[in-house]
């Protein structure tokens, strides 16, 4: 496969991508973003936001209405074969042929991509996915988690530089999730660019270098993960006071306050308007002595909910 013309080109470039389905539903509305090479990139959004439509366009399963999609330097319209060879996609749905063994499924998939027999990595992929002992079992006998691992192996038979994982850990147990992420991290360490959609926001926060958020078909955020989390303005403090509480005190600097124990309060405030000192001073003004204070920093879930609510209200 020829290399892309620009060495610094992103792994994926999405330019003004739009998709309107028959009946008028607009799944994507002029979406543009780049996926930098070598990163684990999170693509997040509520159900129906347009994430799967975008992935299906990259996979060649959905025809876009407008805009461009470029994979590893290859336009999906002008160079569809090279674009498809540059990407491996693990679908959200578990799709497999029940009459083939995992080894046969990987060999057939490699053949479809034109991988010469001498260059196939069937056994290595089966081992990486902890499927070696099931290599010759019928796929229909595999558990749900094993089938999902087989889909990951199938996506990697042609050694693509870009791997897209659409909700890969939905409905799988914690052990499998840990195994899958260990494999994804090892691929990324070898230079594979990974695009991940997930509903587990803590996964995205721990794994992703950068995150884009889509809502109602529009891009509403695209920033490095740390910078995105820093945008959250809500901050929480847990305060233990010196006597029992019969009612929660009120103050203009509190966004929300609730009693969480006989002498404990959980207070949410906007860090762009007030600081923790003002919050504690407001409590003391109500005659409450401060015994202990702990803080909760904002996380990706706080940012996600804030941004999607703003987008819904717009």
C-alpha positions as CSV (number, residue, x, y, z in Angstrom):
1,X,0.0,0.0,0.0
2,X,1.5,3.4,-0.9
3,X,2.2,5.7,2.0
4,X,0.1,8.9,2.4
5,X,1.7,11.9,0.8
6,X,2.0,14.0,3.9
7,X,4.0,12.5,6.8
8,X,2.3,14.7,9.4
9,X,-1.2,14.0,8.1
10,X,-3.7,12.9,10.8
11,X,-4.7,9.3,11.1
12,X,-8.3,10.3,10.3
13,X,-9.5,13.6,8.9
14,X,-13.2,14.4,8.9
15,X,-14.2,17.5,7.0
16,X,-17.8,18.9,7.0
17,X,-19.2,15.4,7.2
18,X,-23.0,15.1,6.9
19,X,-25.5,12.3,6.7
20,X,-29.3,12.6,6.2
21,X,-31.2,9.4,6.1
22,X,-34.3,8.7,4.0
23,X,-37.2,10.3,5.9
24,X,-35.2,13.4,6.7
25,X,-33.3,12.4,9.9
26,X,-30.0,14.2,10.0
27,X,-27.5,11.9,11.8
28,X,-24.4,14.1,11.1
29,X,-24.4,17.8,10.6
30,X,-21.3,19.3,9.2
31,X,-18.9,17.5,11.5
32,X,-15.1,18.3,11.3
33,X,-12.2,17.0,13.4
34,X,-8.8,15.3,13.1
35,X,-7.7,12.1,14.9
36,X,-3.9,12.6,15.5
37,X,-1.6,9.7,14.7
38,X,-0.5,7.5,17.6
39,X,-3.2,8.5,20.0
40,X,-6.1,6.8,21.7
41,X,-8.9,9.1,20.6
42,X,-12.3,9.0,22.3
43,X,-15.5,9.6,20.4
44,X,-18.3,10.1,22.9
45,X,-22.0,11.1,22.8
46,X,-25.4,10.0,24.0
47,X,-27.3,7.2,22.2
48,X,-28.4,8.4,18.8
49,X,-25.8,11.2,18.7
50,X,-24.3,10.1,15.3
51,X,-21.2,8.1,16.5
52,X,-22.1,4.8,14.9
53,X,-23.2,6.6,11.6
54,X,-19.7,8.2,11.5
55,X,-18.0,4.9,12.1
56,X,-20.2,3.1,9.5
57,X,-19.2,5.8,6.9
58,X,-15.5,5.1,7.6
59,X,-16.3,1.3,7.3
60,X,-18.0,1.8,3.9
61,X,-21.3,0.6,5.3
62,X,-23.1,4.0,5.1
63,X,-22.9,6.5,2.2
64,X,-22.3,10.0,3.4
65,X,-24.5,12.9,2.2
66,X,-21.7,15.4,2.1
67,X,-18.2,16.3,3.2
68,X,-15.0,14.2,3.3
69,X,-13.5,11.4,5.3
70,X,-9.8,10.6,4.9
71,X,-8.1,7.6,6.5
72,X,-4.3,7.4,6.7
73,X,-4.1,9.9,3.9
74,X,-6.6,8.1,1.6
75,X,-10.0,9.7,0.7
76,X,-12.7,7.0,1.2
77,X,-14.3,8.0,-2.1
78,X,-11.2,8.4,-4.3
79,X,-9.1,5.6,-2.8
80,X,-11.6,3.3,-1.1
81,X,-9.4,0.1,-1.2
82,X,-6.4,1.8,0.4
83,X,-8.7,3.6,2.9
84,X,-10.3,0.2,4.0
85,X,-6.9,-1.5,4.2
86,X,-5.8,1.3,6.6
87,X,-8.5,0.8,9.1
88,X,-9.8,-2.1,11.3
89,X,-13.3,-1.7,12.7
90,X,-14.7,-3.7,15.7
91,X,-18.5,-3.2,15.4
92,X,-20.8,-2.7,18.3
93,X,-23.0,-5.7,17.3
94,X,-21.6,-9.2,17.7
95,X,-21.5,-10.5,14.1
96,X,-19.9,-13.8,13.2
97,X,-20.4,-17.0,11.1
98,X,-21.4,-19.8,13.5
99,X,-20.1,-22.5,11.2
100,X,-16.4,-21.4,11.1
101,X,-13.9,-21.9,13.9
102,X,-12.0,-18.8,15.2
103,X,-8.9,-20.0,13.2
104,X,-10.9,-20.4,10.0
105,X,-12.6,-17.0,10.5
106,X,-9.3,-15.2,10.8
107,X,-7.8,-17.0,7.8
108,X,-10.8,-16.1,5.7
109,X,-10.7,-12.5,6.8
110,X,-7.0,-12.3,6.0
111,X,-7.6,-13.8,2.6
112,X,-10.3,-11.2,1.9
113,X,-7.7,-8.5,2.6
114,X,-5.2,-10.2,0.3
115,X,-2.7,-11.0,3.1
116,X,-0.3,-13.7,1.9
117,X,-0.3,-16.9,3.9
118,X,3.3,-16.4,4.9
119,X,2.4,-13.0,6.5
120,X,-0.7,-14.0,8.4
121,X,-0.7,-13.7,12.1
122,X,-3.6,-16.0,13.0
123,X,-2.0,-17.8,15.9
124,X,-0.5,-14.6,17.4
125,X,-3.9,-12.9,17.2
126,X,-5.6,-15.9,18.8
127,X,-3.1,-15.9,21.6
128,X,-3.4,-12.1,22.1
129,X,-7.1,-12.5,22.5
130,X,-6.8,-15.5,24.8
131,X,-8.5,-17.7,22.3
132,X,-5.8,-20.2,21.5
133,X,-7.6,-23.0,23.3
134,X,-10.8,-22.3,21.3
135,X,-9.0,-22.0,17.9
136,X,-10.7,-25.0,16.5
137,X,-14.0,-24.8,18.2
138,X,-17.1,-23.7,16.3
139,X,-17.7,-20.0,16.8
140,X,-21.3,-20.7,17.9
141,X,-20.0,-22.4,21.0
142,X,-18.0,-19.4,22.2
143,X,-19.3,-17.2,25.0
144,X,-20.3,-13.6,24.3
145,X,-17.0,-12.3,25.6
146,X,-15.0,-14.7,23.4
147,X,-17.0,-13.6,20.4
148,X,-16.2,-10.0,21.1
149,X,-12.5,-10.8,21.3
150,X,-12.8,-12.7,18.0
151,X,-14.2,-9.5,16.4
152,X,-11.1,-7.6,17.7
153,X,-8.8,-10.2,16.2
154,X,-10.7,-10.1,12.9
155,X,-10.2,-6.3,12.7
156,X,-6.4,-6.7,13.1
157,X,-5.7,-9.5,10.5
158,X,-4.4,-7.0,7.9
159,X,-2.3,-5.0,10.5
160,X,-4.1,-1.7,10.0
161,X,-2.5,1.5,11.3
162,X,-5.9,2.6,12.6
163,X,-8.2,0.6,14.9
164,X,-11.8,1.7,15.6
165,X,-13.6,0.1,18.6
166,X,-17.3,0.8,18.8
167,X,-18.5,0.1,22.3
168,X,-16.1,-2.8,22.7
169,X,-16.8,-3.5,26.4
170,X,-20.5,-3.2,26.3
171,X,-21.9,-6.1,28.4
172,X,-18.6,-7.8,29.1
173,X,-17.2,-8.7,32.5
174,X,-14.4,-6.7,34.3
175,X,-11.7,-9.3,33.6
176,X,-12.4,-9.3,29.9
177,X,-12.4,-5.5,29.9
178,X,-9.0,-5.4,31.6
179,X,-7.6,-7.9,29.0
180,X,-9.0,-5.9,26.1
181,X,-7.6,-2.6,27.4
182,X,-4.2,-4.2,28.0
183,X,-4.2,-5.4,24.4
184,X,-5.4,-2.0,23.1
185,X,-2.6,-0.2,25.1
186,X,0.0,-2.6,23.7
187,X,-1.2,-1.9,20.1
188,X,-1.1,1.8,20.8
189,X,2.4,1.5,22.2
190,X,3.4,-0.1,18.8
191,X,2.1,2.9,17.0
192,X,-1.5,1.9,16.2
193,X,-3.9,4.8,16.4
194,X,-7.1,3.8,18.3
195,X,-10.5,5.4,18.1
196,X,-12.8,4.4,20.9
197,X,-16.5,4.9,21.5
198,X,-17.7,4.0,25.0
199,X,-20.5,4.6,27.5
200,X,-18.1,4.0,30.3
201,X,-16.8,7.5,30.9
202,X,-14.2,6.4,33.4
203,X,-12.7,4.3,30.7
204,X,-12.4,7.2,28.3
205,X,-10.9,9.4,31.0
206,X,-8.2,6.8,31.8
207,X,-7.4,5.7,28.3
208,X,-7.9,8.6,25.9
209,X,-5.4,11.2,25.0
210,X,-8.0,13.3,23.3
211,X,-11.8,13.3,23.3
212,X,-14.4,14.6,20.8
213,X,-18.1,14.7,21.9
214,X,-21.0,14.6,19.4
215,X,-24.6,15.4,20.3
216,X,-27.5,15.6,17.9
217,X,-25.1,15.1,15.0
218,X,-23.0,18.1,15.8
219,X,-19.5,18.3,17.3
220,X,-19.7,20.0,20.6
221,X,-16.2,19.4,22.0
222,X,-12.8,18.2,20.7
223,X,-9.9,18.7,23.2
224,X,-7.1,16.9,25.0
225,X,-8.7,14.9,27.9
226,X,-7.0,16.9,30.7
227,X,-8.1,20.2,29.2
228,X,-11.6,19.0,28.7
229,X,-11.9,17.9,32.3
230,X,-10.4,21.2,33.5
231,X,-13.4,23.0,31.9
232,X,-15.8,21.6,34.4
233,X,-16.8,24.5,36.7
234,X,-18.8,22.5,39.3
235,X,-16.8,21.5,42.3
236,X,-17.9,19.7,45.4
237,X,-16.8,19.7,49.0
238,X,-17.8,17.3,51.7
239,X,-17.8,19.1,55.1
240,X,-18.1,17.6,58.6
241,X,-19.4,20.1,61.1
242,X,-19.3,20.1,65.0
243,X,-22.9,19.4,65.8
244,X,-25.9,17.5,64.5
245,X,-27.8,19.0,61.6
246,X,-31.6,19.4,61.5
247,X,-31.7,21.4,58.3
248,X,-29.3,22.3,55.5
249,X,-28.1,25.9,55.6
250,X,-28.6,28.2,52.6
251,X,-26.3,30.6,51.0
252,X,-26.0,32.3,47.6
253,X,-22.6,30.7,46.9
254,X,-24.1,27.2,47.2
255,X,-25.3,25.7,43.9
256,X,-26.6,22.7,45.8
257,X,-26.4,21.4,49.3
258,X,-27.6,18.2,50.9
259,X,-27.2,16.5,54.3
260,X,-25.3,13.2,53.8
261,X,-24.8,12.3,57.5
262,X,-25.8,13.5,61.0
263,X,-22.9,16.0,60.8
264,X,-22.0,15.9,57.2
265,X,-22.9,18.2,54.2
266,X,-22.2,17.8,50.5
267,X,-22.0,21.2,48.8
268,X,-21.6,21.9,45.1
269,X,-20.4,25.3,43.9
270,X,-19.2,27.0,40.7
271,X,-15.5,27.5,40.9
272,X,-15.7,30.3,38.4
273,X,-17.9,32.3,40.8
274,X,-16.7,31.4,44.3
275,X,-13.9,29.6,46.1
276,X,-13.9,27.0,48.8
277,X,-13.0,29.6,51.4
278,X,-16.2,31.5,50.7
279,X,-18.2,28.3,51.0
280,X,-16.7,27.5,54.4
281,X,-17.2,31.1,55.6
282,X,-20.9,30.8,54.6
283,X,-21.2,27.7,56.8
284,X,-19.5,29.4,59.7
285,X,-21.8,32.4,59.4
286,X,-24.6,29.9,60.2
287,X,-22.9,29.0,63.4
288,X,-21.4,25.8,62.2
289,X,-17.8,24.8,63.2
290,X,-15.8,23.0,60.6
291,X,-14.3,19.7,61.7
292,X,-13.2,18.2,58.4
293,X,-13.2,19.1,54.7
294,X,-12.6,16.9,51.6
295,X,-13.0,17.9,48.0
296,X,-14.2,16.1,44.8
297,X,-12.5,17.2,41.6
298,X,-14.6,17.3,38.5
299,X,-14.3,14.3,36.1
300,X,-15.2,13.5,32.5
301,X,-18.8,12.6,33.5
302,X,-19.3,16.1,34.9
303,X,-18.0,17.7,31.7
304,X,-20.0,15.3,29.4
305,X,-23.3,16.0,31.2
306,X,-22.6,19.8,31.3
307,X,-21.8,20.0,27.6
308,X,-24.6,17.8,26.4
309,X,-27.1,19.7,28.5
310,X,-25.9,23.0,27.0
311,X,-26.2,21.5,23.5
312,X,-29.7,20.2,24.2
313,X,-30.8,23.6,25.4
314,X,-29.3,25.4,22.4
